[in-house]
Amino acid sequence: MSETKYLQNGITEGVIWKQLLIFFFPILLGTFFQQLYNTVDAVVVGRYVGKEALAAVGGATSVVINLFVNLFTGIASGATVVVSQYYGARDLENLQKAVHTAVAISVVGGGAIMVVGLLGSRWSLVLMGTPADILDYSTTYMQVYFLGSIASFLYNMGSAILRAVGDTRRPLYFLIAACLTNIVLDLLFVVVFHWGVFGVAIATVTSQVVSAVLVVFALRQKDAVYHLDFKQIRFHARQLKGIIMVGLPAGLQADMYNVANLLIQSSVNSFGTNAVAAWSAYGKLDGFYWMVTSAYCISLTTFVGQNFGAQKYDRIRKSARVCTLMHMGTSVVFSLIFCLLGRPLLSLFTTDSEVLDLGMKMIYVIMPAYVVTTFGEILPGAIRGVGEALPSMLLVCCGACGFRITWILLVVPLYHQLETVLVSFPISWTLISLLFIVYYLRGNWLRRQIKKLGVLSPNAQPNG
C-alpha cells in the first residue's frame, strides 16, 4: 500500500456524507446477499417441504445459532476497530500483528463454537420448548450448520479486515459467490434430491466454505498492508487485548439481545406451530431492515476508527450526526413498505392463511416503531469506533435486555396473548435509545479515549 494512497484516503479527508454512502452501499449489498441466502433457505423449505421445516430453519434454531454467531461477529468488529485505527495512523507493523491475531482468533473461536454447537444443539432446543413436531428437523439443521463454524468466522473476520482498510467491494463479491452457490445447492438438494432440511443445511455450509476460501486468498495479496502469512498466524498480546476489549463487549451486547429473544422465542413457541412459522417468516422480512442498520453501523464504526487513528476528531461527531439522519429516513421507508406490502411479502414463505394472519399482526405491532431504533444502533457504532465498547454493553444489558426479560417473566404470564409478547420490542427500543442519547451527549467517551493515547487534539471536545 503506497503512501500516496494513504494521502488520498477519502474516509479521513473526503466529504463525510459521500464517503459514508460510498462505504455503505457495498456493505449493504453484502449484507443483503447474506440475508438473501438465509431467506432462500426459508423459501425453499417452506414451499417444498412444509411449514414444520420452515419453523425448523427459523424460530428457535436461528435464535440459538445467532447466539454463537453474534458473539464472534462482535469480536470481528473489534478487529475492524483495531485495524482501522492502525491504518488511519499508518502503523503498518502493528496492523500486521492485528491481522494475524484476528485470523488466529477466528480459527480457535470457530473450532470451539463448532464443538459446543454439535454437542448442545438438541439440548438447547428442548430447553426452549421447541414443538415436538419440528424438534428433529431443528436439531439436524443446527448440527450440520455448526460444522461450518470455522469457515463462517474466517469469512467474517477476513471481511472485517478488508473493510477496515476501505476495501468493501471484494467482501461483497465473495458473498455474492457464496449466495449463488447456496441458491443452486438449495434447489438441487431439496427439490431434486429431496434431502429436506438436511439439504438446506449442507448447502449453507458449502457456501460458507466458498466465501472463506475466497477471503483467505484476498488476504494473501503480496503487496497489501494486510498480507496474511500462514506461518505468522499467532496471538500478539497487545493486539489480542485491543480486539477483545472492543469485540467481546460488542459480541456480548448482541448476545444479550439474543438471550432476551430466547425467552421471547419460548413465549412464541407456547402459541403453537402456526405462531412459530409466522415468527420465522416475519423474522426473514425483519432481517432485511436489520441488515441495512448493520451496514450503517459497520460503515460508521470504520469511518470513526480511521479518523480516530488519524486524530481527526471533529469528523467523528459530524459523521455520527450524518449517519443518524440517514438511518432515520431509511427506517421510515422500511416501516411503510412492510406495513403496506407485508402480506404478499410473507406469502413468499408460506401460503397458509392462518400463518399469514399471524405474520401481519406481528408486522403491525412491531415495524412502525423502526425509527425509534436509530439512536440505540447508530450512536453505539460511533462510540465503538474509538475503542469504547463496555459502556454500550452495560446500557443494553440494563435497558433493552433487562426490560425484555422482565416483561416476558412478569407481564406475559398475566396477559398471555401474542400481542403482549410483541409489544416488548417497541418499548425496549425506546428505552435503549433514550439511554444512548444521554450517554452520547454526557458520557465523555471521546475525551476518555483520546487521553488513553496521551494526545488531546484541539478539535476534541469534553463530551462525545
N, C-alpha and C positions, 0 to 999 in steps of 0.2 A: 504494500500500500504506500503510495508515494506521499511526500509532504504536500505536493500540490493538491492532491485530493482532499487532504485534511483541511487545507485553507478554503476549499470550495464546499465544505460541509454545510449544506442548506439547513440542517437541523439547528446548528448553533448560529447561523447567520441570516437565513432567509426569512421571508415574510411568514409569520407564525401560522396563520390560518391555512395558507397554501401548503406549507411544509407538513402540517398535521394531516391535511387531506391526502397529500402525496404518499404519506406513510400509512394513512388509514385504509385507503381503498384496497391495496394488495392484501393487507391483513384481513380486511372484511371478506374479500373473495376467498381467502384461505379458510377462514372460519366458516364461511358459507359452505364450502365443499366438505369441511369437517362435519358440519351439521347435516349436509346432504346425504353423505353415505351412512350416517346413523339413521336418517329418516328413510332412506331406501330399504334398510333392514326392516323397519316397521311396515312400510308399504307392502313389501313382498310377502312377509309372513301374514300380515293382516288380510291380504287379498287371496293368497294361495294356500294358506294353512288354516287360519281361523282366528277368532278373537282371543282364544286361550293363548295361542302363540304370540299374538300382538301384545297381550298383557305380560307375557314372559320376557320379551325383549325390551319392554319399557318398565314402568311401575317400579316395584321393589328392586328388580335387577339393576336398572340404571342408577338407582339411588346408591346401592351398595358399591357398584363399580366406581361411581363418581367419588365416593368417599376416599378411595385409594388414588384414583387418577388426579383429583384436585389437589391432594397433598403434594404430589410430585410436580404438578403444573405450577403450584405455588413456589416450590423450590426452583423450578426453571425460571420463574420470574425474578428470583433472587440473582440468578446468573445473568439475566438481562440487565439488571441494575448495575451489578459489579462490572460486567464487560463494557457497558455503555459509558460508565464513569471513567474507566481506564482509557477507553477510546477517545472520549472527549478531552481527557488530559494528555493524550498522546503517550501514555506509559505502556509501551509495547511489551516490555519484559513481564510486567505483572498481568497484562492482558493474556499473554500466552499461558501463564500459570493458571489463570482463571478458566481458560478454555479446557485445559487438560483435567483440572479438578472437576469441572462441570460434567465432563464425559464420564469420569470415574464414578461420580455420584449416580449418574443415570444407569450405569451397568449394575452397580451394587444395589441401588434402590429398586431398580426394576426386577432384579432377581429375588429380592426379599418379598416384594409385593406379589410376585408370581406364586411363591410358595404359600404365603398366607392366603391368597385367593383360592388356590386349589384345595387347600385343607378346610377352609372355613366357609365356602360358598353355601352349602346346604344348611349348615347350622344357622348362618345369619338370616337366610330366607325363612326358616322355621320360626326363628326368634321374632321376626317382623310380622308373623301371622299371614304369610302368603297363602292364598287359597289352594286347597289340595289339588284342584284340577289343573293348576299351572305350575305346581312345585317342581315336578320332574323337568318340564321344559326350561324353567328358570335356572335350575341347577346346571343343566347341560350347557346352556348359553354362557353362564358365568364362568364355569370351569374352563371351557375352551377359550373364552375371551382372555382370561388371565395368563394363558400360555404366551400371549403376545405382549406381555408387560414390558419386557426389556426393549423390544422393537418400538413400542409406542413411546416409551420415555426417551429413547435415543432420538427419535424424531422431534419430540417436543423440546428437548434440551438443545439439539443442534439448531433448530429453528430459532430458539431464543437467542443463541449466539449470533446467528446471521442477522437477525432483526436488530440486535443491539448495535451493530456497526452500520446499520442503514440498509441492509440487503433484505428487502421484503418480497422480492419477486421470486427468487428460487424456492423458498419455502412454499409459496403459492403453487408453483409448477409441480413440486413434488407431491403436494396434497391433491392436485388435480389428477395426477397419475394414479395415486392411491385410490381416489374416489372412483375413477373409471374401472380400475381393477375390481373394486368391491361390487360395483353395479353388475358387471359382466358375470362375476362369480356367484353373486346372489341369484341371478336368473338361472345360471347353469346348475347350481347345486340344489336350488329349491324347486324351480319349475320343471327342469329336465330330469335331474337325478332324484327328486323328491326326498331330499335329506332333511327337510323341515328346519327347525331351529338350529340343529347341529350344522347344517349347511350355511346358514346365515353367519354363525359364529366363526366357522372356518374361513369364510370369505373375508370377514373383518380382520382376522389375524393375518391373513395373507397380505391384505392391503397395507397393514401396519408394517410388515416386513419390507414391502416395496418402498415405502416412504423413508424408513430408517436407513436402508442401503443407499438411497439417493442422497440423503442429507450427510451421511458419513463421507461419501465421495466428494461432496461440496466442501466439507471441512478439510479435506486433504489437499486442497488447492495450494500449490507450492509457494506462490508469491504473495499469499494473503497473510495479514497480520494475525489471523485466527487459525493458521495452518495446524492441522492435527497430526501429530506424530504418535503412532501407536505405542512406541517404546517410552514415550514421555507421559503416558496416562497414569496419573497418581494424584494423591491428595496433597495439596500445599496448604499449610496451616492457615496462613493469613487469608487466602482466597476462600478456603473452605468456611472459615468463620464468617467472612463477608456474605457469602451466598446463603449460609444457614441463618444468619441473623436477620436477613431480609426475607428469604424464601420460606423458612419454616413458619414464621407467624402468618405469612400470606397464605400458605397452604392450610394451616390450622384454621385460619379465618374462613376459608372456603369450606373446610370440613365441618366447622361449627354450623354453617347453614345446612350441610348435609345431615348432621346429627339431628337437627331440628326437623329436617324434611323426612328423616326416617320415621319419626313419630307421626308426622303428617301422613306419610305413606301408610303407616299402620292404621291410622284412622280411616283413610280412604279404603283400605282393604276390608274394613268392617262393613262397608256398604255393598260388598259383593263384586263378582267378576265384571259386571257391566260398568261399575264405577271405576274399577281398576283399568279396564280397557279405555274408557273415556279419558281418564287421567293420563294414560300413556299417549293417546292421540293428542290431547291438549298439550302435553309436555313437548311434543315434537314441534308444534307451532311456536310455543313459548321459547323454545330453544333458538329460534331464528332471531328473536329480539335480543336474547342474551348474547348471541354471537356478535351482534352489532355493538352492544355495550362492551363486550370483551375487546373488540377491535379498537374502540375508543380508548379503553384503559391501557392496552398494550402500547398504543401509539403515544399516549401522553406520558406513560412511565419511561419509555425510551427517550422521548424528547426531553423530559426533565432530567433524566440521568446524564445525557450527554452535555446538556447546558450546565448542570451542576459540576461535572468534571472540568468543563471549560471556564468555570467561575462566572457564568453569565446569569446571575441570579434574578435579574429583572425579567428575563424571558420565562422563568419558571412560573411566576404569578400570572403573567399575561397569557401563557399557554393554557393554564388551568381555567381562566375565565372564558377563553375562546372555546375550549373543548366542552365546557359546561353548557354553553349556549347551543352548540351544535347537537349535543346529546339530547337536550330538552326538545328541540324541534323534531328530532328523529323519533323520540318516544311518543310524541303526539301522533305522528303519521302511523306508527305501528298500531297504536290503540284504535284508530279509525279503521284501518284496513281489517284488523281481526274482528272487530265488532260488526262491521258491515258484511264481510265475506267469510265469517267463521264457519258456517255450515258447509258450504262447498269445499272449503279447505280441509275440514275434518273428514269429509267424505272420501278424501284421498286414502284414508287409512281403514275405513270401515263403512259398510252400508247399513249396519244395524241401527234402526231408528231410535231405540232406547239409549244406546251408547251416544248417538249424535245429540240427543236432547240433553243428556248429562254434560257432554262436552261444551255445548253452548252455554249452559248455566255457569260452568267454570270460567268461560271467556267473559261473560257479562259482569261477574263479580270481581275478577282479578285484573283483567287487562286495561280497563280505563284508568287504573292507577299507575301505569308505567312511568308517567312523567315524574312521579314522586321519587323514583329510584335514582334520579340523576345525581344528587349530591352525595348519596351514600355509595355511589360507584366511581364517579369521576374524581372527587376530591381525594379519596384514598389512593388513587392512581398517581396523583401528583406527589402526595406525601411519601409514598413508597419509592418514587423515583430518586429522592435524595438520600435514600437508605434507611428510612424510619418506617418500620412495619409493626412493631409490637403494640403501640397505642391503638392502631387501627383494629388489630385483632381483639384487644380488650373492649373497644367500643362495640364491635359486632357481637362479642360474647355477652356483654351486659344488655345491649339493646335488642337487636333483631332476634338473635337465637334464644336469649333468655326469655324474651316475651313469647316467642312461638312455643317453646317448651311448656311454659306456664299456662298458656292458652289451651294447648292440647290436653294437658293433665287436669286442669281445673274447670275450664269453661265448657269444652266439648262434651264431657260426660253429663253435664247438666242440661245441655241443649244438643242432643245427639242428632244433628242434621248436617248434611253435606255443606250447606251454606256457612254453618258455624266454623267448619274447618277452613273453608276458602277465604273467609274474610280476614284471617290472621295475616295474610300476605300484605294487603294494602296498609293495614295498621302498622305492621312491623317495618315496612318500607318508610313510612312517615317518621316513625320514631328514630330509625337509624340515620336518616337524612338530617334531622334536626341536631342530632349529636355530632355529626361530622361538620356541619356548618359552624357550630360553636368551636370545635377543636381546630378547624382550619383557620378561623379568624383569631383565636385566642391561645392556641397551643404552643406558639414559639417553636414549631417544628423545624422551620428553615434555619433560624439562627442557631439552634442547638446542633444541627448537622454541620453548619459552617464552622462553628467553634471546634468541632472534632477534627477538622482539617487544619486548625491553627491559623486560619485565614478569615478575615472579615472584610468582605468586599463593600465598597461604598454603596453598591446597589442593593445590598441586603438590608431588609427592614426587620425590626424586632419580631414582628408576627409573621406567620406563614401566609 
